[in-house]
């Protein structure tokens, strides 16, 4: 089955998770990280979900799913484990035009949730199209070794530099040259090793005197 790869904005949008077990917990956590407003329908919850409900981080409906529960939601994740209920939810989601993910049932899904590596604003999504979640996890673990926390620092630095350059006299071509030079430079190696002086020298020579980690408000982790 072929999928169209996208990153979906769910911030402040109402999303529903049906089920209260470990799989549902994972769905809820990922939706909350993306800023969604999450409702969970399930007679029982894991300890973590109970904590989130008690803190009002999610809305909990302590009952089984009933027809009509999808109304008003942008996206739904079904993780109840009942195949009959899953098929009914899929039919109702299709009629209501609601995006649906059903745990371990790719044939019922409008979308599948990839295996994610995240380093700050860098997000790398891996999918096997539902063929092998184990392989997707294996690839994710390999990517985690390749893309370390220095990528999060680099993206924070580059974002702040981009913001600072919008108020300067640099032309578009000059800004493009600066960013191309930094991306092709040893910046990531310097960040990985915590080489503050080398990073400051690189910024000064590439962007201009006075530009440094401090001027951009970037602090390297202690011990770097």
ABEGO torsion letter per residue (X at the ends): XBBBBBBBBABGBBBBBBEABAAAAAAAAAAAAAGBBBBBBBABBBAAAAAAAAAGABBBBBBBBBBGAABGBABBBBAAGBAAAAAAAAAAAAAAGBBBBBBGBAAABABBBBBBBBBEABBBBBBAGGABAAAAAAAAAAAAAABBAAAAAAAAAAAAAAAAAAABABBAAAAAAAAAAAAABAAAAAAAAGBAAAAAAAAAAAAEBGBBAAAAGBBBBBGX
